[in-house]
């Protein structure tokens, strides 16, 4: 007899629960929001509290999320030294150190934003911000009329990526996986090698035209040829992006993807730590701060050359690219040690391709707009160095395998290049 009564009571409780939930859904408060006081002031306080909480978390991730950020104070210190002392060597050295963690964090923010934009836009973002440090330094040097610093620093970035970064990655990966050669996607490497050879061709003809004295108008023809070649190279790079991201994406799939990803690989794809607008905000902040430090860095280059007794060529080709390639250097080695050489090549060789086919021609076009005589005549010594480097790396990549010995040879080649620029000085200009 009591059973129907229990069913009625349970039915009544269910109805009451549904009514309460529907009423609460009309006026729902977040669990963290206090329920007393006027709604407008409470909502305002709660929103402000949420913003501050999110901001503190974002700062914790970006500023305190990596150990390399202990070098951040060197940036403001370089500005202080600029106004308090005339020691250009210290200003240059501290600016160099201060920009290094900013370049690494700029790469991190770009990766976070690329997680929201998808592969196509993410590739464009990496092309733009991946070498943002080199571009900012080049723009400030170009504004000051320091064309040789622009040329040599961009050349140094290419040499550093192809020899030092790729060499260290091959060496570290070969030591960790010493029992067999590591493999990578040979087709993608061949395409990048072809683009690098095209860049060498674009740099070689203005230099040959100048030094064979075969110009129609001396001093003007090489600039005109450089500007035309730069526009062609930019078109080629845009076509390369379409080829890589749209029409032939299958060529750039890692070899492991062809065999199918396992669960361990899927687990490594972690969700982004920053929201989309946080990543955009950090990109703007980091780019602005790098721009400020780059101005002091460029202003101190000539004084640092005298103070440190180092040739300008050595500072521009060897020291400056170390800053811009700090993030790429670390990530390339990390991926090689995880046996992900396709990503390593995308970082090292891909960055060299971006600089040679995008940043250098872009600098020529910007110099054209600034009325600066920026051209692709990188002088015979630098052009020959780049040509030989591209040939060496192309031969290393042709069989699609890597080991520690190949990495060691690339590193030793970079030491030879560094020593060459230590003893190199620009010839006197022909009047």
C-alpha positions as CSV (number, residue, x, y, z in Angstrom):
1,X,0.0,0.0,0.0
2,X,2.9,2.4,0.7
3,X,4.5,1.9,-2.7
4,X,2.2,4.3,-4.7
5,X,2.8,7.0,-2.2
6,X,6.6,6.7,-2.6
7,X,6.2,7.0,-6.3
8,X,4.1,10.2,-6.0
9,X,6.6,11.7,-3.6
10,X,9.5,10.9,-5.9
11,X,7.6,12.4,-8.9
12,X,6.9,15.5,-6.9
13,X,10.6,15.9,-6.0
14,X,11.6,15.5,-9.7
15,X,9.1,18.2,-10.7
16,X,10.4,20.5,-8.0
17,X,14.0,19.9,-9.2
18,X,13.1,20.7,-12.8
19,X,11.3,24.0,-11.7
20,X,14.3,25.0,-9.6
21,X,16.8,24.4,-12.4
22,X,14.7,26.3,-14.9
23,X,14.4,29.3,-12.5
24,X,18.1,29.3,-11.8
25,X,18.9,29.2,-15.5
26,X,17.0,32.5,-16.0
27,X,19.3,34.3,-13.5
28,X,22.6,32.3,-13.3
29,X,25.6,33.5,-11.5
30,X,29.1,32.2,-12.0
31,X,30.2,30.2,-9.0
32,X,33.0,32.7,-8.3
33,X,30.6,35.7,-8.4
34,X,29.2,37.0,-5.1
35,X,25.4,37.1,-5.1
36,X,24.9,40.1,-2.8
37,X,24.9,43.8,-3.8
38,X,23.7,45.6,-6.9
39,X,24.0,43.4,-10.0
40,X,25.9,46.0,-12.0
41,X,28.7,46.6,-9.4
42,X,28.9,42.9,-8.7
43,X,29.2,42.0,-12.3
44,X,31.8,44.7,-12.9
45,X,33.9,43.5,-9.9
46,X,33.6,39.9,-11.0
47,X,34.6,40.7,-14.6
48,X,37.6,42.7,-13.4
49,X,38.6,39.9,-11.1
50,X,38.4,37.4,-13.9
51,X,40.5,39.7,-16.2
52,X,43.2,40.1,-13.5
53,X,43.2,36.3,-12.9
54,X,43.6,35.5,-16.6
55,X,46.3,38.2,-16.9
56,X,48.3,36.8,-14.1
57,X,48.1,33.3,-15.5
58,X,49.2,34.6,-19.0
59,X,52.1,36.5,-17.4
60,X,53.1,33.4,-15.5
61,X,53.1,31.2,-18.7
62,X,54.9,33.7,-20.9
63,X,57.4,35.4,-18.5
64,X,58.0,32.7,-15.9
65,X,57.3,29.6,-18.1
66,X,60.9,29.2,-19.3
67,X,64.3,29.5,-17.7
68,X,65.8,31.6,-20.5
69,X,63.8,34.6,-19.3
70,X,66.4,35.1,-16.6
71,X,68.2,37.1,-19.3
72,X,65.3,39.6,-19.7
73,X,66.8,42.2,-17.3
74,X,69.7,42.7,-19.7
75,X,67.4,44.5,-22.1
76,X,66.5,47.4,-19.8
77,X,70.0,47.4,-18.5
78,X,71.4,48.0,-22.0
79,X,69.1,51.1,-22.3
80,X,70.3,52.4,-18.9
81,X,74.0,51.9,-20.0
82,X,73.3,53.7,-23.3
83,X,72.4,56.9,-21.4
84,X,74.8,56.6,-18.5
85,X,78.0,55.4,-20.3
86,X,79.7,55.6,-23.6
87,X,80.7,51.9,-23.5
88,X,79.2,50.7,-26.8
89,X,80.6,47.3,-26.3
90,X,78.6,46.7,-23.2
91,X,75.4,48.3,-24.7
92,X,75.8,46.0,-27.7
93,X,76.5,42.9,-25.6
94,X,73.6,43.5,-23.2
95,X,71.2,44.3,-26.0
96,X,72.2,41.1,-27.7
97,X,71.6,39.1,-24.6
98,X,68.3,40.9,-23.8
99,X,66.9,40.2,-27.3
100,X,67.6,36.4,-27.1
101,X,64.8,35.4,-24.7
102,X,62.4,37.8,-26.5
103,X,63.1,36.0,-29.8
104,X,62.3,32.7,-28.1
105,X,59.1,33.9,-26.6
106,X,58.1,35.5,-29.9
107,X,58.3,32.0,-31.5
108,X,56.3,30.6,-28.6
109,X,53.5,33.1,-29.0
110,X,53.4,32.5,-32.8
111,X,53.0,28.7,-32.2
112,X,50.2,29.5,-29.7
113,X,48.4,31.6,-32.2
114,X,48.9,29.1,-35.1
115,X,47.0,26.6,-33.0
116,X,43.8,28.7,-33.5
117,X,44.3,29.9,-37.1
118,X,44.9,26.5,-38.8
119,X,47.7,25.2,-41.0
120,X,47.5,27.7,-43.9
121,X,47.4,30.9,-41.8
122,X,49.7,29.3,-39.3
123,X,52.3,28.8,-42.1
124,X,52.0,32.5,-43.0
125,X,52.4,33.5,-39.4
126,X,55.5,31.4,-39.0
127,X,56.9,33.0,-42.2
128,X,56.2,36.5,-40.8
129,X,57.0,36.2,-37.1
130,X,59.5,33.3,-37.3
131,X,62.2,35.6,-38.5
132,X,60.7,38.8,-37.0
133,X,63.9,39.5,-35.0
134,X,66.1,39.5,-38.1
135,X,63.6,41.6,-40.0
136,X,63.4,44.2,-37.2
137,X,67.1,44.5,-36.9
138,X,67.5,44.7,-40.7
139,X,64.8,47.5,-40.9
140,X,66.6,49.6,-38.2
141,X,70.0,49.1,-39.9
142,X,68.4,49.9,-43.3
143,X,66.9,53.1,-41.9
144,X,70.3,54.2,-40.7
145,X,71.9,53.5,-44.1
146,X,73.9,50.5,-42.8
147,X,73.3,48.4,-45.9
148,X,76.3,46.1,-45.3
149,X,75.0,45.2,-41.8
150,X,71.6,44.3,-43.3
151,X,73.2,42.1,-46.0
152,X,75.7,40.4,-43.7
153,X,73.2,39.8,-40.8
154,X,70.7,38.2,-43.1
155,X,73.4,36.1,-44.8
156,X,74.6,35.1,-41.4
157,X,71.1,33.9,-40.4
158,X,71.0,31.6,-43.5
159,X,74.5,30.2,-42.8
160,X,73.7,29.8,-39.1
161,X,70.5,27.9,-39.8
162,X,71.9,25.6,-42.4
163,X,75.2,24.8,-40.8
164,X,75.1,25.4,-37.0
165,X,71.4,24.8,-36.2
166,X,71.0,21.8,-38.6
167,X,74.4,20.4,-37.6
168,X,73.7,20.5,-33.9
169,X,70.3,18.9,-34.5
170,X,71.8,16.1,-36.6
171,X,74.6,15.6,-34.1
172,X,72.3,15.5,-31.0
173,X,69.7,13.3,-32.8
174,X,72.5,11.0,-34.0
175,X,73.9,10.6,-30.6
176,X,70.6,9.8,-29.0
177,X,69.6,7.4,-31.8
178,X,73.1,6.0,-32.5
179,X,72.0,2.5,-33.4
180,X,70.6,3.5,-36.8
181,X,70.4,6.5,-39.2
182,X,67.5,8.8,-38.8
183,X,65.3,9.4,-41.8
184,X,63.3,12.4,-43.1
185,X,61.1,13.4,-46.0
186,X,63.6,13.7,-48.9
187,X,61.0,15.3,-51.3
188,X,60.5,18.3,-49.1
189,X,64.3,18.7,-48.6
190,X,64.8,18.7,-52.4
191,X,62.2,21.5,-52.9
192,X,63.8,23.7,-50.2
193,X,67.3,23.0,-51.7
194,X,66.0,24.2,-55.1
195,X,64.6,27.4,-53.6
196,X,68.0,28.0,-51.8
197,X,69.8,27.6,-55.1
198,X,67.4,30.0,-56.7
199,X,68.2,32.5,-54.0
200,X,71.9,32.0,-54.7
201,X,71.3,32.8,-58.3
202,X,69.4,36.0,-57.4
203,X,72.4,37.1,-55.2
204,X,75.1,36.0,-57.7
205,X,74.1,37.9,-60.8
206,X,74.2,41.4,-59.3
207,X,77.6,40.6,-57.8
208,X,79.0,39.2,-61.0
209,X,77.6,42.1,-63.0
210,X,79.3,44.6,-60.6
211,X,82.7,42.9,-60.4
212,X,83.0,42.1,-64.1
213,X,82.3,45.8,-64.8
214,X,79.7,44.8,-67.4
215,X,76.9,47.1,-66.3
216,X,75.1,49.3,-68.7
217,X,75.0,52.1,-66.1
218,X,77.7,51.7,-63.4
219,X,76.2,51.6,-59.9
220,X,72.6,51.7,-61.2
221,X,72.2,48.6,-63.2
222,X,72.9,46.2,-60.3
223,X,70.4,48.1,-58.1
224,X,67.7,47.9,-60.9
225,X,68.5,44.1,-61.4
226,X,68.3,43.5,-57.7
227,X,64.9,45.2,-57.4
228,X,63.5,43.2,-60.3
229,X,65.0,39.9,-59.0
230,X,63.6,40.6,-55.5
231,X,60.1,41.0,-56.9
232,X,60.5,37.7,-58.8
233,X,61.8,36.0,-55.7
234,X,58.8,37.3,-53.7
235,X,56.5,35.8,-56.3
236,X,58.4,32.5,-56.1
237,X,58.1,32.5,-52.3
238,X,54.3,33.2,-52.5
239,X,54.0,30.3,-55.0
240,X,56.0,28.1,-52.6
241,X,53.6,28.8,-49.8
242,X,50.6,27.8,-52.1
243,X,52.6,24.7,-53.1
244,X,53.4,23.8,-49.5
245,X,50.1,24.6,-47.8
246,X,47.5,23.9,-50.5
247,X,48.3,22.0,-53.7
248,X,51.0,19.6,-52.5
249,X,50.5,19.3,-48.8
250,X,51.1,15.6,-48.9
251,X,54.7,16.1,-49.8
252,X,55.3,17.8,-46.5
253,X,53.7,15.1,-44.3
254,X,56.2,13.5,-42.0
255,X,57.2,10.0,-42.8
256,X,55.6,8.7,-39.6
257,X,52.2,10.1,-40.8
258,X,52.3,7.9,-43.9
259,X,52.4,4.8,-41.6
260,X,49.7,6.2,-39.3
261,X,50.1,8.1,-36.0
262,X,50.0,6.1,-32.9
263,X,48.3,7.0,-29.7
264,X,51.5,8.4,-28.1
265,X,51.9,10.9,-31.0
266,X,48.3,12.1,-30.5
267,X,48.8,12.6,-26.8
268,X,51.7,15.0,-27.5
269,X,49.4,17.5,-29.2
270,X,48.6,19.6,-26.1
271,X,46.0,22.3,-26.2
272,X,47.3,25.9,-26.4
273,X,48.1,27.6,-23.1
274,X,47.1,31.1,-24.3
275,X,43.9,32.3,-25.8
276,X,43.8,33.7,-29.3
277,X,43.7,37.3,-28.2
278,X,46.4,36.7,-25.5
279,X,48.7,35.4,-28.2
280,X,48.0,38.4,-30.4
281,X,48.6,40.8,-27.5
282,X,51.9,39.1,-26.6
283,X,53.0,39.2,-30.2
284,X,52.5,42.9,-30.3
285,X,54.2,43.5,-26.9
286,X,57.2,41.3,-27.8
287,X,57.6,42.8,-31.2
288,X,57.5,46.3,-29.8
289,X,60.1,45.5,-27.1
290,X,62.4,43.8,-29.7
291,X,62.1,46.9,-31.9
292,X,63.2,49.2,-29.0
293,X,66.2,47.0,-28.2
294,X,67.1,46.6,-31.8
295,X,67.5,50.3,-32.2
296,X,70.0,50.5,-29.4
297,X,71.7,47.3,-30.7
298,X,72.1,48.8,-34.2
299,X,73.3,52.1,-32.9
300,X,76.0,50.4,-30.9
301,X,77.4,48.1,-33.6
302,X,80.1,50.3,-34.9
303,X,81.2,51.4,-31.5
304,X,81.2,47.7,-30.3
305,X,83.4,46.8,-33.3
306,X,86.0,49.2,-32.1
307,X,85.6,48.5,-28.4
308,X,85.7,44.7,-28.8
309,X,88.3,44.8,-31.6
310,X,86.1,42.6,-33.7
311,X,85.5,43.1,-37.5
312,X,82.1,44.4,-38.5
313,X,81.7,41.3,-40.7
314,X,82.2,38.9,-37.8
315,X,79.7,40.8,-35.6
316,X,77.1,41.0,-38.4
317,X,77.4,37.4,-39.8
318,X,78.2,35.5,-36.6
319,X,77.0,37.3,-33.5
320,X,73.8,38.9,-34.6
321,X,72.2,35.7,-36.1
322,X,72.8,33.9,-32.8
323,X,70.1,36.1,-31.3
324,X,67.5,35.5,-34.0
325,X,68.2,31.8,-34.2
326,X,68.1,31.1,-30.4
327,X,64.6,29.7,-30.5
328,X,65.1,27.8,-33.7
329,X,68.4,26.3,-32.4
330,X,66.7,24.9,-29.2
331,X,63.6,23.6,-30.9
332,X,65.5,22.0,-33.8
333,X,67.7,20.0,-31.4
334,X,64.7,19.0,-29.3
335,X,62.7,17.6,-32.2
336,X,65.8,15.8,-33.6
337,X,66.3,14.1,-30.2
338,X,62.6,13.0,-30.4
339,X,63.4,11.5,-33.8
340,X,61.2,14.1,-35.6
341,X,63.6,15.2,-38.3
342,X,60.9,16.5,-40.6
343,X,60.0,19.2,-38.1
344,X,63.8,19.8,-37.5
345,X,64.2,20.4,-41.3
346,X,61.1,22.6,-41.3
347,X,62.7,24.8,-38.6
348,X,66.3,25.0,-39.9
349,X,66.1,24.7,-43.7
350,X,62.6,26.3,-43.7
351,X,63.9,29.3,-41.9
352,X,66.8,29.6,-44.3
353,X,64.4,29.5,-47.2
354,X,62.2,32.2,-45.6
355,X,65.1,34.5,-45.1
356,X,66.6,34.0,-48.6
357,X,63.4,34.1,-50.6
358,X,61.3,36.5,-48.4
359,X,63.2,38.6,-45.9
360,X,66.1,39.5,-48.2
361,X,63.9,40.5,-51.2
362,X,61.5,42.3,-48.8
363,X,64.5,44.3,-47.5
364,X,65.4,45.3,-51.0
365,X,61.8,46.5,-51.7
366,X,61.6,48.3,-48.4
367,X,65.0,50.0,-49.1
368,X,63.6,51.0,-52.5
369,X,60.7,52.7,-50.7
370,X,63.1,54.3,-48.2
371,X,65.3,55.6,-51.1
372,X,68.2,53.4,-49.8
373,X,70.5,51.7,-52.4
374,X,69.8,48.3,-50.9
375,X,70.6,45.6,-53.5
376,X,71.4,41.9,-53.8
377,X,75.1,42.5,-54.4
378,X,76.4,40.8,-51.3
379,X,80.0,41.0,-52.6
380,X,81.9,38.0,-54.0
381,X,83.2,36.6,-50.7
382,X,79.8,36.4,-49.1
383,X,78.1,35.1,-52.3
384,X,80.7,32.4,-52.7
385,X,80.3,31.4,-49.1
386,X,76.6,31.1,-49.4
387,X,76.9,29.1,-52.7
388,X,79.3,26.6,-51.2
389,X,77.2,26.2,-48.1
390,X,74.0,25.5,-50.1
391,X,75.9,22.9,-52.1
392,X,77.3,21.2,-49.0
393,X,73.9,21.1,-47.3
394,X,72.1,19.9,-50.5
395,X,74.6,16.9,-50.7
396,X,74.0,16.1,-47.0
397,X,70.2,16.0,-47.5
398,X,70.1,14.1,-50.9
399,X,69.8,10.6,-49.4
400,X,67.1,11.4,-46.8
401,X,69.1,10.2,-43.8
402,X,71.0,11.9,-40.9
403,X,73.5,10.8,-38.3
404,X,75.9,12.3,-35.8
405,X,78.8,12.4,-38.3
406,X,76.9,14.5,-40.8
407,X,76.0,16.9,-38.0
408,X,79.6,17.1,-36.9
409,X,80.7,17.9,-40.4
410,X,78.1,20.7,-40.6
411,X,79.3,22.2,-37.3
412,X,82.9,22.1,-38.3
413,X,82.0,23.8,-41.6
414,X,80.4,26.6,-39.6
415,X,83.6,27.0,-37.6
416,X,85.5,27.5,-40.9
417,X,82.9,30.1,-42.0
418,X,83.1,31.9,-38.7
419,X,86.9,32.0,-38.8
420,X,86.8,33.3,-42.4
421,X,84.6,36.2,-41.4
422,X,86.9,37.0,-38.5
423,X,89.7,37.6,-41.0
424,X,87.4,39.3,-43.6
425,X,87.0,43.0,-44.2
426,X,85.1,44.8,-47.0
427,X,87.3,46.1,-49.9
428,X,87.4,49.8,-50.4
429,X,84.5,51.1,-52.6
430,X,85.3,52.1,-56.1
431,X,84.7,55.8,-56.6
